[in-house]
């Protein structure tokens, strides 16, 4: 079991963002009965002045400062100018002025020893950690992040180990700004992964959910719309899933043919909030408004 | 939630009329109440609410999460808005009325009682139901009555598709009058015609022989 949630402010923009970080933490904290192994969020639609946000983490606790310093050197060698850096233990957040090819930069970082990339985004970033959302907020100040939309996850691990790299959201390496949170299990993960690896894709984890992000980002990069990519996934992914995707343009969801995992949505003129359970939506809406429940094989998108 | 349910139990034993405010869509609201009483819940409830009850009449002014009224023995549940998946799962008696729509697997494994849905029902309505009655005034999703053993499902709107071993049967006049009378008790005056769905009972027995069985013949 896991809990997922997402929120999008329909009239917001990068210039006029909303308190997405704080809203996601509130929604996710109300669903910790669905999982408290790890938590994570994507805050998208952030103001970056054209810079990239890079989120890096290392599991090499003893040599964390060396590893993180190495990753900064890698960024600089690739032609990036570091505008801002925030270090918290094994976590590094860089704001980088970079004009080059993003997949090239991602590959250089991936090949830097000890480095794991949580996200590279032009307007978004992924923050994830073990523990509950409020604990994570205390460590990473998520509540202070504003944006146009975001997605989040609380995890009860079923298919792979409990650690930070297997926490959601998963970033679609090396495509900027595409991230996914997933509730369920994929049964054709290994065959899909082999097919993608044959095409030259790299995976950072052994978590089945990572492939959803790569799958969608790959489709989007080939020119498909978000809605079409989500609809295609209903046939191509096997197993149980309700997942949310965040892109630069907005947010979407897809639910498997068995309707195995829950999702409810509430919408006003200004805001759409979605979550595994209504209890999370009640953190956003105090008024009695209509609740919708997507059914089996249903996809929805909300674009800015 | 445990404290609330303990208090509800105590008040129910006195036969009181109880109002719960601000339920906040939390799970397990009003679980395990075994006495006839009236409970009004002003707002939405979460999963397994009003489950494992025997006797009370519970009205919920809002939505419910998954498995509303699971394993109810007797009593009545009235929900004014929508229910999630698995509403009235495994109930053995009593009635569940939903004023809005219900999600997937409504009435899964019902063993008696009745589920009445004013709106639409989702995928796999009446999945593996064993007894009892489901009435859907709107449309039912795909695979209605899949693998049902006994019981009846009445759908007034469109039937998305019939499930495995589910068959349509003509409803008798007496049955229709009975369904309409049930609807009337919940303030539904219309008298729609219904598609009645029951078990084809083909799944009661294996319809093909194993390889060794064939060899033995």
Boltz contact constraints between the chains, C-beta under 6 A:
constraints:
  - contact:
      token1: [A, 259]
      token2: [B, 104]
      max_distance: 6.0
  - contact:
      token1: [A, 259]
      token2: [B, 123]
      max_distance: 6.0
  - contact:
      token1: [A, 278]
      token2: [B, 25]
      max_distance: 6.0
  - contact:
      token1: [A, 278]
      token2: [B, 44]
      max_distance: 6.0
  - contact:
      token1: [A, 279]
      token2: [B, 25]
      max_distance: 6.0
  - contact:
      token1: [A, 279]
      token2: [B, 26]
      max_distance: 6.0
  - contact:
      token1: [A, 279]
      token2: [B, 46]
      max_distance: 6.0
  - contact:
      token1: [A, 282]
      token2: [B, 24]
      max_distance: 6.0
  - contact:
      token1: [A, 282]
      token2: [B, 25]
      max_distance: 6.0
  - contact:
      token1: [A, 291]
      token2: [B, 63]
      max_distance: 6.0
  - contact:
      token1: [A, 293]
      token2: [B, 103]
      max_distance: 6.0
  - contact:
      token1: [A, 295]
      token2: [B, 122]
      max_distance: 6.0
  - contact:
      token1: [A, 296]
      token2: [B, 123]
      max_distance: 6.0
